[in-house]
Amino acid sequence: MPELPEVEHLRLTLAPRLLGRRIERVLAHRPDVVRMADGIAGDALPRLLLEGRGVAELQRRGKQLAIIAEDGAVLLVQLGMTGQVVYVGAGAQPPRGDHVHITWLLDGRTDGERIIFRDARRFGALTPFESLEAVHAGPWSRLGPDALTISPRELKPALAGTRRAIKAALLDQAVLAGVGNIYADESLIRAEIHPLCPASDLDAAQVRRLAQAIRTTLRRSISAGGTTLRDYVDGNGRGGRNRPALLAYARAGQPCRACGEPLLHLVVAQRTTTFCPQCQPLKPSTGYPQAPARGRRLRMRPTGTAAGTSRRGRQDQDSLKK
């Protein structure tokens, strides 16, 4: 599922295509992807999807993107697992023409410039609002602070009230908006915090490290265009380039980039979680029930790639903290 970096990069790539442009026509091929569409007359739906309106601004909060019209109306975009919002140039065909549910025509012609919303699994959604104030009072009021700018001062009280594992707490959008499974693993290994550590047990130094790690992790991914595992593409239809830089996510059994120890995985909050047993030790005094870690933990001296990685341990360990 796209997380904060993917939605932020989508915003950045859509902005040059949409800002100051007028949406001349809207084609709703699958009206059921529009929330609140039940009971709305079919001829009213295009107006709710910003037909006839100019686009003034694009804002993001957590994993959600708001398209704001010049008259104040808002269309809130949630990508779900496989949602895509892609610009298609005049005369061009989208890279994937299937599962296109909504088309915004920027010059009124079906072969002209347009934006499409496609979603193979249809877990994403579009929700119209009369104003940005209504968005803040509604869905955005239930979100925690935005992860891209999270500070220790904001993060500490958000974690202090829960004994859940820190990995589970980071996945809760009411605690922190924008972090999902990928960037929770990445932030925790960078901060050297075990995913099972109770959130309320983090001391001030750990909270500072974690806030810094979250911001660094997200910013680096945004710079790389996000992480594409399967479906995510930006507003130009291009996949993200961040996957080769991942430190932990989906790397169980591979050597830690800092110490060379093979990474392990376990399940936290029903999500596969990858961590380094050497860099992210769990204090026995926490009393948190330890889920069994999976994957071989080598006790012998690493060889091959692991050995090379181990020799670079100190240098790479410093890079993890930056």
FIDO-817494 format. One record per residue: residue in three letters; x, y, z of N, C-alpha, C in turn. Coordinates in steps of 0.05 Angstrom, whole numbers, plus 32768, in hexadecimal, padded with zeros to 4 digits. Layout:
<recs>
ALAXYZXYZXYZ ...
</recs>
This chain:
<recs>
MET80117FE88000800080008000801280198000 PRO800C802C7FEF801C80457FEF801B8053800A GLU8032805C80138034806A802D803A80878027 LEU80428096803C804680B38039805980BA8022 PRO807180AE8020808380B7800A807680B47FEE GLU8067809E7FEA805B809A7FD0804680AF7FCA VAL803580B57FDE802080C97FDA802C80E57FD7 GLU804180EB7FE6804E81057FE3805B81087FC8 HIS806880F27FBE807480F47FA4805F80F67F8E LEU804880E97F93803280EC7F80802981097F7F ARG802681157F97801E81317F98803281437F88 LEU804C813E7F8C8060814F7F7F8060814B7F61 THR805981337F578059812F7F3A803F81377F2D LEU802981377F3C801081407F31800D815E7F30 ALA801A816B7F43801781897F46801C81977F2B PRO803381927F1D803781A17F048022819B7EEF ARG801581847EF18001817D7EDD7FE681897EE3 LEU7FE0818E7EFD7FC581967F057FC281B27F0E LEU7FD581BD7F1C7FD281D87F277FCD81ED7F12 GLY7FB781FC7F167FB082117F037FA182077EEB ARG7F9C81EC7EE97F8D81E17ED37F7081DE7EDA ARG7F5F81DE7EC67F4281DA7ECA7F3B81BE7EC1 ILE7F2A81B17ED17F2081967ECA7F06819B7EBA GLU7F0881967EA17EF1819C7E8F7EDB81877E91 ARG7EE3816D7E927ECF81587E937ED981427EA6 VAL7EC681337EB27ECD811C7EC27EBD81047EB8 LEU7ECB80EE7EB47EBE80D57EAB7EC080C27EC3 ALA7EA980BA7ECE7EA880A77EE47EA1808B7ED9 HIS7EB6807B7ED47EB280617EC97EA8804D7EDF ARG7EB180527EF87EA980417F0E7EA180547F25 PRO7E88805D7F267E8180707F3B7E8480667F57 ASP7E85804B7F5B7E8680407F767EA180457F83 VAL7EB5804F7F757ECE80567F827ECC80717F90 VAL7EB6807F7F8C7EB180997F987EA080957FB1 ARG7EAC809B7FC87E9D80987FE17E8780AE7FE2 MET7E7180A77FEF7E5A80BA7FF17E4C80BC7FD6 ALA7E5280AB7FC37E4580AC7FA97E2980A07FA9 ASP7E22808F7FBD7E0880837FBE7DF380997FC2 GLY7DDE80977FB27DC980AB7FB47DCD80C57FA5 ILE7DE580C87F997DEB80E07F8A7DE480DB7F6D ALA7DD680EE7F627DCE80EB7F467DE780EA7F34 GLY7DE680D97F1F7DFD80D57F0E7E0880EF7F02 ASP7DF681027EFC7DFF811A7EEF7E0C812D7F03 ALA7E0981287F1D7E1581397F327E31812F7F39 LEU7E3781167F337E51810A7F3B7E6981187F2F PRO7E69811F7F157E80812C7F097E8781467F18 ARG7E7281557F207E78816F7F2E7E8681697F49 LEU7E7E81547F567E8B814D7F707EA881457F6B LEU7EAD813B7F537EC981337F4C7ED881497F3E LEU7ECF81627F437EDC817B7F3B7ED981837F1E GLU7EC581787F107EC181807EF57EBA819E7EF3 GLY7EC681AC7EE07EC181C87EDD7ED081DA7EF0 ARG7EE281CE7F007EF081DE7F147F0E81DF7F0E GLY7F1A81F57F167F3781F77F147F4481EB7F2C VAL7F5C81E17F297F6B81D57F407F7E81E97F4C ALA7F7B81EF7F667F8B82037F737FA281F87F83 GLU7F9F81E07F8E7FB381D77FA17FB181B97FA4 LEU7FC781AC7FAB7FC881907FB37FD5818F7FCE GLN7FC781827FE17FD1817F7FFC7FD181618004 ARG7FE4815A80157FE5813E801F7FE5813E803D ARG7FD8812B80497FD9812580657FDB81078069 GLY7FF180FE80757FF680E280777FF780D5805C LYS7FE580C180577FE480B3803E7FCE80BD802B GLN7FC280D480327FAB80DE80237FB280F78014 LEU7FA780FA7FFC7FAD81117FEA7F9381207FE6 ALA7F94813B7FE97F7D814C7FE57F81815D7FCC ILE7F6F815B7FB97F6F816C7FA27F5B81837FA7 ILE7F65819C7FA87F5581B27FB17F4F81C47F9A ALA7F3581C97F957F2D81DA7F7E7F2E81F77F86 GLU7F2D82087F717F2F82257F767F1782307F86 ASP7F0082227F847EE9822B7F937EE8821E7FAF GLY7EFC820F7FB77EFE82047FD27EF581E77FD4 ALA7EE881DC7FC07EE081C07FC17EF981AE7FC1 VAL7EF681977FCD7F0D81847FD17F0581687FC8 LEU7F18815B7FBB7F15813E7FB67F2C81307FC4 LEU7F25811F7FD77F3981117FE77F3E80F67FDA VAL7F5880F17FD57F6180D87FC77F6F80C67FDA GLN7F6580AD7FDB7F7380987FEB7F7A80827FD8 LEU7F93807B7FD67F9C80677FC27F96804A7FC9 GLY7F9280457FE37F8E80297FEB7FA780197FE5 MET7FA380017FDB7FBA7FEF7FD57FC57FF37FB9 THR7FB37FF77FA67FBC7FF77F8A7FB3800F7F7A GLY7FAA80247F887FA0803C7F7A7FB7804B7F6D GLN7FB180587F567FC480687F477FB580807F3C VAL7FC380977F3D7FB980B07F317FCF80B97F1D VAL7FC980B87F037FDE80BB7EEF7FD580CF7EDA TYR7FE880E07ED27FE480F37EBC7FE980E57EA2 VAL7FD780EA7E8E7FDA80DF7E747FD980F67E60 GLY7FEE80F87E507FF0810E7E3D7FDD810C7E26 ALA7FD981227E177FC781227E007FCF810E7DEC GLY7FBC80FD7DE37FC280E97DCF7FCF80D07DD9 ALA7FD780D07DF37FE580B97DFE7FD180A67E0B GLN7FDB808E7E0F7FCB80797E1D7FD780747E38 PRO7FC7806F7E4D7FD380697E677FE3804F7E66 PRO7FF8804D7E76800880347E767FF8801C7E7C ARG7FE3801F7E8C7FD180097E927FB580147E8E GLY7FA7800B7E797F8C80157E747F7680077E82 ASP7F7C7FF17E907F677FE27E9F7F637FEF7EBA HIS7F4C7FE97EC67F457FF27EE17F4580117EE4 VAL7F40801F7ECE7F3E803D7ED07F2180437ED8 HIS7F1F80507EEF7F0480547EFB7EFA80717EF7 ILE7F0D80847EF87F0680A07EF57F1980AD7EE1 THR7F0F80BF7ECF7F2180CE7EBD7F1A80EB7EC0 TRP7F2E80FC7EC57F2B81197EC57F3681247EAB LEU7F2681307E9A7F2F813B7E817F3681587E85 LEU7F4F815F7E807F59817A7E857F52818D7E6E ASP7F4D81837E567F4581957E407F2B818C7E33 GLY7F1C817A7E417F0281727E377F01815C7E23 ARG7F1881537E197F18813E7E047F2381247E10 THR7F17810E7E077F2080F47E127F3B80ED7E08 ASP7F4580FA7DF27F6080F47DE97F73810B7DF1 GLY7F6A811D7E017F7A81337E0A7F88812D7E24 GLU7F9381417E317FA1813D7E4B7F8C81357E60 ARG7F9481227E707F8181187E847F90810B7E9C ILE7F8281097EB27F8B80FB7ECA7F7980E37ECE ILE7F8480CC7ED37F7380B47ED87F7880AA7EF4 PHE7F63809E7EFF7F65808F7F187F5F80727F12 ARG7F7380617F177F6F80457F127F7580367F2C ASP7F67801F7F307F6B80117F497F617FF47F45 ALA7F747FE27F427F6E7FC67F3B7F5D7FB97F51 ARG7F647FBE7F6A7F567FB07F807F407FC17F8C ARG7F3E7FDA7F857F297FEC7F8E7F277FEF7FAC PHE7F3E7FEF7FBA7F3E7FF67FD67F4280147FD9 GLY7F4A80227FC47F4D803F7FC57F32804C7FC3 ALA7F3180677FC67F1880757FC47F1C80927FBF LEU7F07809F7FB57F0680BC7FB17EEF80C67FC1 THR7EF380DB7FD17EDE80E67FE27EDC81047FDE PRO7EC5810E7FD57EC2812B7FD27EBA81397FEC PHE7EC581517FF07EBE816280077EB9817E7FFD GLU7EA9818D800B7EA281A880037EB981BC8009 SER7ECB81B4801B7EE081C780227EF781B88030 LEU7F0F81C480317F2581B9803F7F1F81B8805D GLU7F1081CB80677F0881CB80837EF981B2808A ALA7EE881A980787ED88190807C7EEB8178807D VAL7F008178806D7F138162806E7F2281628089 HIS7F2B817980927F38817B80AC7F26817380C3 ALA7F0D817A80C17EFA817380D67EF1815680D5 GLY7EF4814980BD7EEC812E80B97F03811A80BA PRO7F0C810F80A37F2080FA80A47F3B810280AF TRP7F43811B80AA7F5E812380B37F5E812880D1 SER7F47812C80DD7F46813080FB7F4D81168109 ARG7F4B810080FC7F5080E681087F6D80DC8104 LEU7F7D80ED80F77F9980E580F27FAB80F28106 GLY7FC180E4810C7FD580EF811E7FE68103810F PRO7FFC810D811B800D8120810E801A811480F5 ASP8020812580E1802B811B80C88047811180CC ALA804D80F980C2806780ED80C8807E80FB80BB LEU8079810A80A5808F81178097809C812D80A8 THR808D813980BA8097814F80CA8096814880E8 ILE8094812F80EF80908127810B80A88130811C SER80A2813A813380B78143814680B68131815F PRO80CB8130816E80CA8120818780B5812B819A ARG80B08145819A809C815081AB8080814681A4 GLU807B8142818A806181378182806081198185 LEU8076810B8180807680EE8180807580E2819D LYS808280EF81B0808380E481CB806780E081D7 PRO805580F481D7803B80F081E3802A80DD81D2 ALA802E80DB81B8801F80C981A8802580AC81AF LEU803E80A781B88046808B81BE8042808581DC ALA8041809981ED80428095820A802980878214 GLY8013808982057FFA807E820F7FF480618207 THR8007805481FA8001803881F18018802581F8 ARG8011800D820080247FF8820580277FE681ED ARG801B7FED81D7801E7FDD81BF803B7FDD81B6 ALA80427FC981A7805D7FC8819B80607FE1818A ILE80787FEC818A807D8005817B80768002815E LYS807B7FEB815280747FE7813680567FEA8132 ALA80467FDE814480297FE0814280207FFD8145 ALA802D800C815880258028815C802B80398144 LEU80418034813680498044811F8035803F8108 LEU8029802881078016802280F17FFB802F80F6 ASP7FF68038810E7FDC804481157FDC8061810B GLN7FCB806780F87FCA808280EC7FC0809780FF ALA7FB3808F81147FAB80A281297FC280AA813B VAL7FD7809A813B7FF080A08149800280B18138 LEU800680A8811F801980B5810D800E80B180F1 ALA800A80C680E27FFE80C580C8801380C180B2 GLY801080AB80A3802180A8808B80338090808B VAL8039808480A2804B806D80A3803C805380A2 GLY804580418090803A8027808E805080128093 ASN804B7FFA8089805D7FE4808F807A7FE88086 ILE807D7FF3806E80987FF7806380A8800A8074 TYR809D8022807980AD8037808680AE803480A4 ALA809C802480B0809F801D80CC80B8800C80D0 ASP80BB7FF780C080D37FE780C280EC7FF780BD GLU80EB800880A88103801880A1810A802C80B7 SER80F7803880C380FC804C80D88106803F80F1 LEU80FC802880F88104801A811081218010810E ILE8128800580F781447FFC80F58157801380F5 ARG814F802980E98160804180E98164804D8105 ALA814E804B8115814F80558131815980408145 GLU815F8028813B81698012814C8156800C8163 ILE813C8009815C812780028170811A7FE88167 HIS81177FD58179810A7FBC817380ED7FC0816D PRO80E17FB3815980C57FB8815380B17FAF8169 LEU80BA7F9E817B80A87F95819180AB7FA681AA CYS80BD7FB981AA80BF7FCA81C280A57FD981C7 PRO809A7FD881DF80827FE781E58085800481E0 ALA8072801081D28075802C81CA8079803F81E1 SER806C803A81F7806E804B820F80888048821E ASP80988034821780B2802F822480C9803F8217 LEU80C4804B820180DA805A81F480E280728205 ASP80FC807482098105808B8219810980A38206 ALA811180BA8211811280D38202812680D081EB ALA813D80C381F0815180C081DB814680AF81C4 GLN8138809981CB812D808881B68118809781A6 VAL810780A781B380F380B681A5810080C98191 ARG811580D6819A812380E98188812F80DA8170 ARG813B80C38175814680B4815F813080AB814C LEU811A80A2815781048098814680F880AE8135 ALA80F380C6814180E880DC813280FB80E4811B GLN811580E58121812980EB810C812980D680F6 ALA812880BC80FF812980A680EC811080A680DA ILE80F980AC80E580E180AD80D580E380C380BF ARG80EC80DB80C880EE80F180B4810380EB809F THR811A80E080A7812F80DA8094812680C48080 THR811A80B0808B81118099807A80FC80A38065 LEU80E980B3806E80D480BC805B80E080CF8046 ARG80F180E1804F80FC80F5803C810D80E78027 ARG811D80D4802F812E80C6801B811D80B78007 SER810780AB801180F6809D7FFE80E880B07FEB ILE80DF80C77FF580D380DA7FE380E680E37FCD SER80FF80E77FD5811480EF7FC2811880DA7FAC ALA811480C17FB4811780AB7FA180FD80A47F92 GLY80E880B47F9680CF80AF7F8880BE809A7F95 GLY80C480937FAF80B480807FBD80BD80637FB8 THR80B080507FC480B680347FC280A080267FB2 THR80A7801B7F9C8094800B7F8C809A7FED7F91 LEU80867FE07F9D80887FC37FA0807A7FB47F8A ARG80637FC07F8180547FB47F6B80457FC87F5B ASP80337FD87F68801F7FE87F59802580067F59 TYR803380107F6C8035802D7F6F8044803A7F58 VAL8038804F7F4D804580617F39803F807D7F41 ASP805080907F39804B80AC7F3F803880B97F2A GLY803580D37F2B802380E07F19802A80DE7EFC ASN804380D77EF6804C80D47EDA804D80B77ED2 GLY804380A57EE3804280897EDD805C807A7EE2 ARG806F80867EF1808980797EF68089806D7F12 GLY809680567F14809980497F2E80AF80577F3F GLY80AE80517F5980C2805D7F6B80DC804D7F6A ARG80F2805A7F73810D804F7F71811980497F8D ASN810980497FA2811480467FBD811880297FC6 ARG810D80167FB8810E7FFB7FC2812B7FF17FC7 PRO813E7FF67FB581597FEC7FBB81667FF77FD4 ALA815C800E7FDE8168801B7FF5815B8011800F LEU81488000800E813A7FF78027814E7FE98039 LEU814D7FEF8053815F7FE4806681547FCA8073 ALA813A7FC88076812E7FB1808481177FA58076 TYR81047FB4806C80EB7FAA806280F07F94804C ALA80E47F7D805080E57F66803D81017F5C8039 ARG81147F61804C812F7F57804981377F41805E ALA81237F34806981297F1F807D813B7F0A8071 GLY81507F02808181637EEF8078817C7EFB806A GLN81797F14806281907F22805681A07F30806C PRO81B97F37806781C97F44807C81C17F608081 CYS81C27F68809A81BD7F8480A281D27F958094 ARG81CA7FAB808981DD7FBD807B81F07FCA808E ALA81EA7FCA80A981FC7FD680BC820F7FC380C9 CYS82057FAC80D282167F9A80E2821B7F7F80D4 GLY820C7F7880BF82107F5E80B282007F4780BD GLU81F37F4C80D481E37F3680E081CA7F3180CE PRO81C37F1880C981AB7F1280B981927F1E80C6 LEU81827F2B80B681697F3680C081547F2180C5 LEU81447F2580D9812E7F1280E081137F1F80DB HIS80FF7F0F80DB80E47F1A80D980D17F0D80EC LEU80BD7F1B80F480A77F118105808E7F2080FD VAL80787F1A810A805E7F27810380567F39811A VAL80517F52811480487F668127802F7F73811B ALA80197F74812A80007F8081217FF87F748105 GLN7FFC7F5A81027FF57F4C80EA80067F5480D2 ARG801C7F6180D6802E7F6980C180497F5C80C4 THR80547F5280AE806F7F4780AE80827F5E80B4 THR80937F5980C780A57F6E80D280C27F6480D1 THR80D47F7380C480EF7F6B80C281017F7D80D3 PHE81147F7180E181267F8080F381417F7380F5 CYS81547F818101816F7F77810681717F708124 PRO81767F57812B81787F4F814781907F5C8155 GLN81A47F63814581BC7F70815181B87F8E8155 CYS81AE7F9B814181AB7FB9814381927FC18152 GLN817F7FAF815481657FB68160815F7FA28177 PRO816F7FA1818C816A7F8E81A181517F9581B1 LEU81437F8181BB812C7F8581CC81347F7F81E9 LYS81317F9381FA81397F90821681277F7C8224 PRO81337F68823181227F54823F81107F608254 SER81177F77825F81087F83827580ED7F8F826B THR80E97F90825180D07F9C824780B87F8C824F GLY80BB7F72825180A47F61825880917F5D8241 TYR80977F68822980857F65821280877F488208 PRO80707F3B820380727F1F81F8807F7F1F81DD GLN80957F1081DC80A57F1081C3809A7EFB81AF ALA80927F058198808A7EF3818380A37EE58178 PRO80A07ECC816F80B87EBE816580C27ECB814C ALA80DC7ED0814B80E97EDB813380EF7EC58120 ARG80EC7ECA810680F17EB680F281097EBD80E2 GLY81167EA980D8812E7EAD80C881477EA480D7 ARG815B7E9A80CA81737E9080D781837EA780E2 ARG818C7EA480FA819E7EB7810681B97EAA8108 LEU81CC7EB380F881E67EA680F681F77EAE810E ARG82047E9B811A82167EA0813082337EA08127 MET82387E96810F82547E958105825B7EB080F8 ARG82757EB380F3827E7ECB80E682727ECD80CA PRO82657EE480C382597EE780A8826E7EE48092 THR82657ED9807C82777ED78065826A7EE3804D GLY82797EE78037826E7EF1801E82637F0D8022 THR824A7F118019823D7F2B801A823A7F348037 ALA82337F218048822F7F29806482497F338071 ALA825F7F25806A82797F2E807582807F4A806B GLY827C7F4E805182827F68804682717F7E8053 THR82587F77805882477F8B8065824F7F908081 SER82587F7A808F82607F7D80AB82787F8F80AD ARG828B7F8D809A82A37F9D809C829D7FBB8098 ARG82877FC0808A827F7FDB8086826C7FE5809C GLY82697FD580B182557FDA80C582547FF680D1 ARG826C7FFF80D9826D801980E68264802F80D4 GLN826E802F80BB8267804480A88249804380A2 ASP823E802B809D8222802980968210803080AE GLN821A802980C6820A802F80DE8206804D80E1 ASP821C805C80DB8219807980DB8205808380C7 SER8205807680AF81F3807F809A81D7807980A1 LEU81D1806480B181B6805E80B981AA807580CA LYS81BB808280D981B1809680EC81AE80B280DF LYS81B880B580C781B780D080BA819B80D580AF 
</recs>
